[in-house]
Amino acid sequence: MIHGNKLRKFNREVNQRRALIAGLARSLILKERIKTTEAKAKSLRPYVEKMITHAKVGTLSSRRLLISKVGIDGAKKLMEVLGPKYKERKGGYTRIIKVPRRVSDGSRIAVIEMV
C-alpha cells in the first residue's frame, strides 16, 4: 500500500524533479495550455495554483518568490495578467483534460490549461 505518499518521483532525482516541474510550470504560465502525461499534469496543478495565489497578493516578496521559481518573464505574466484575471476566483485556476493515449508507448496523456 502507498498511503500518504503524495509525491510522484518520475524516476528522477530531486534536482531533476524540481527542474522538470519548474519547466512545465513556466511553459504552462507562458502558453496557458500544455500537453503532457497525466501524472505530470496532476503534480503540476498544485504547484501552479499556489503561484497564481501568490500573484494575486501582488507584494514585492511574492514577486521575488515567483521570479525565483519561474523566471522574470513567467513572474511578469503572473503578476500582470493572471493575478488580476483570477482576483475574484477562490481557487481552481487550472483544468486537466484527458486525451487518448500516446501511440508510441501508450502513456496516458492530458492537456492542462488555465480556466
C-alpha positions in Angstrom: 0.0 0.0 0.0 1.1 3.5 -0.7 -0.7 5.5 1.9 0.5 9.1 2.5 2.9 9.1 -0.5 1.7 12.2 -2.3 5.0 12.9 -4.2 5.5 11.4 -7.6 9.2 10.7 -8.3 9.0 10.3 -12.1 12.2 8.1 -11.9 14.3 11.2 -11.4 16.5 12.6 -8.6 15.4 15.6 -6.5 17.0 18.3 -8.6 15.8 16.8 -11.8 12.3 16.6 -10.5 12.3 20.2 -9.4 13.7 21.3 -12.7 11.0 19.3 -14.5 8.1 20.8 -12.6 9.6 24.3 -12.8 10.0 24.0 -16.6 6.4 22.6 -17.0 5.1 25.4 -14.8 6.9 28.1 -16.8 5.6 26.6 -20.1 2.0 26.5 -18.7 2.2 30.1 -17.4 3.5 31.5 -20.7 1.4 29.4 -23.1 -1.6 28.9 -20.8 -2.1 25.3 -22.2 0.3 22.4 -22.5 0.1 18.7 -23.3 1.9 16.3 -21.1 1.5 13.0 -19.3 -1.4 12.7 -16.9 0.9 12.1 -13.8 3.0 15.2 -14.6 -0.2 17.3 -15.1 -1.6 16.1 -11.7 1.7 17.0 -10.0 1.9 20.4 -11.8 -1.5 21.6 -10.8 -1.0 22.4 -7.1 2.4 24.0 -7.9 0.9 26.4 -10.4 -2.2 27.2 -8.4 -0.1 28.2 -5.4 1.9 30.5 -7.7 -1.2 32.1 -9.0 -2.4 32.7 -5.4 0.9 34.4 -4.7 0.4 36.5 -7.8 -3.0 37.6 -6.6 -1.4 39.1 -3.4 0.9 41.3 -5.6 3.5 42.1 -2.9 7.2 42.6 -3.6 8.0 39.4 -1.7 5.6 37.4 -3.7 7.0 38.8 -6.9 10.6 37.8 -5.8 9.3 34.3 -4.9 7.7 33.9 -8.4 10.9 35.1 -10.1 12.9 32.5 -8.2 10.5 29.8 -9.3 9.6 30.6 -12.9 11.9 33.4 -14.1 11.4 37.0 -14.8 9.1 36.6 -17.9 6.9 34.0 -16.1 6.6 36.1 -13.0 5.8 39.2 -15.1 2.9 37.4 -16.8 1.7 36.0 -13.5 1.7 39.4 -11.8 0.3 41.5 -14.7 -2.1 39.1 -16.5 -3.0 36.0 -14.5 -3.2 37.6 -11.0 -5.7 40.3 -11.9 -7.6 37.8 -14.1 -8.3 35.5 -11.2 -8.6 38.2 -8.5 -12.2 37.2 -7.6 -11.8 33.5 -8.0 -11.0 31.5 -4.8 -9.2 28.6 -6.4 -9.3 26.1 -9.3 -7.3 28.1 -11.8 -6.3 25.1 -13.9 -8.2 22.3 -15.7 -6.9 18.9 -16.7 -8.5 17.2 -19.7 -7.6 13.6 -20.5 -6.9 12.8 -24.2 -6.3 9.5 -25.9 -3.1 7.6 -25.0 0.1 8.2 -26.9 0.6 5.8 -29.8 4.4 5.2 -29.3 4.4 3.9 -25.7 0.7 4.0 -24.6 1.2 6.7 -21.9 -1.8 8.4 -20.5 -1.8 12.0 -21.9 -3.6 15.0 -20.6 -3.9 18.7 -21.5 -3.6 21.1 -18.6 -4.8 24.6 -19.2 -5.8 27.8 -17.4 -9.6 28.1 -16.8 
